[in-house]
């Protein structure tokens, strides 16, 4: 088990859940993935949950604020890209046609973050680590293994993320496109077509690795989750499925046919 202590710039380093019922969500994910939750209180009330596996951070989660509840925003998983200078990235986002939803701000002593929307409509975050590195375990069962942009304008997205993070696009033979940072493939983009319901907005989807996709789907349903896409072959990579948790947040799982890549920046 390799523990990540320092991510390269431009690599996804964190995912977290924003939900309408953090207590219910914690129970679901702890039972599904074997995580434990360590809660950090906020000044003025509330808390942020740091999900851990074998004592190491793998993801986070928090209660949706009242303003978001009033707008009817559904629960969601968010993805964050690591960079040592969030303010520099904020300027690049604006210059490349993106929109800053939350300008760079300090999160106690843990780090600095921003939230933005790319020109195709997908939301993403940037995390500048200080005390909090991000996910300390990745690419092993029950941890993050992949981030995938689902968009209706793949070409515009490739241009945008190339300008902001220096990602290079590498099309595959099946119409998929991989994003690489300094030669390391670390995310993908898929053009949303007739396979996608028109109501689904552009988004960054997350994948957790699992040992047995069928068993994980069955367990998720026992815990109150819903299967959106049943276990399905993902080419030579493995078997994936899409699950909606009991509160409504959607995530994917994948059972790899071979071990995942070594973690970045260990």
Residue, then its C-alpha position, 0 to 999 in steps of 0.5 A: x500500500x503506497x501512501x500519497x504525500x505530494x501530488x504533481x500539479x494538474x492531477x486530481x487529488x481529492x473528491x468530496x460529497x455534498x449531500x442533503x443528509x450527511x449522516x445517512x450518506x456516511x452510513x451508506x459509504x462506510x458500509x459499502x466501502x469499509x470507510x471510517x468517518x472522522x468529523x472536523x467541526x466548523x466554527x459556528x456549527x456543522x462539520x466536514x467528514x474526512x472518509x478514511x480507509x486503514x487510517x488514511x484519507x480517501x474522500x470527504x463529505x459535508x452537509x449541503x448548506x441552506x442556500x443550496x437546499x433552497x435552490x433544489x440542488x441535488x447531492x453530488x460528488x465534486x472533483x478537485x485538481x491539485x495545484x500549488x497556486x490556486x490564484x494563478x489557476x483562477x486567472x487561467x480559468x477566467x482567461x480560458x473562458x471558464x467561470x469562477x463560482x467560488x474564488x480562491x479561499x483559505x480552508x483553515x490551515x488545510x489548504x486553499x481552494x476554488x470552484x469553477x465551471x468550464x466553458x461546456x458547463x461542468x463544475x470542478x474544483x482546485x485544491x492547493x494543499x497545505x496540511x491536507x494533501x488530498x487522498x492519501x490512498x488511490x488506485x486500490x479497491x475502495x478508493x478513487x481510481x478515475x475522473x471522467x468528464x462527460x460533456x457535449x463539447x469534448x473539443x472545447x473541453x480539451x482546449x480549456x483544460x489544456x490551457x488551464x492545467x497543461x493537459x494533453x489529449x490522447x484519443x483512443x480507438x473507441x472514441x474516448x479521449x484520455x487526458x495526460x499530465x507530463x505523460x501520465x494518463x490521469x483522467x478522461x473525457x467522453x462526448x455525451x451523445x444519445x446514450x445520455x439522457x438529455x436531462x444530465x448536465x455536463x459533469x465530472x464523474x468519479x470512479x471508485x475501484x472495487x474488487x467485485x462490481x456485481x457484489x458492490x452493486x448488490x450491496x449498494x442496493x441492500x443499503x438503499x442505493x439505486x443501480x443506474x447502469x448495471x455491471x457492464x464491460x468497459x473494453x479491456x479495462x474491466x467492468x464498471x457500474x453506475x450507482x446512485x446513493x440513497x440521497x441522490x448523489x451519483x458515482x461509478x465503480x470499476x472492477x479492473x482486469x489488471x492492477x491500477x497504476x501506481x499512485x502519483x507523487x508518492 
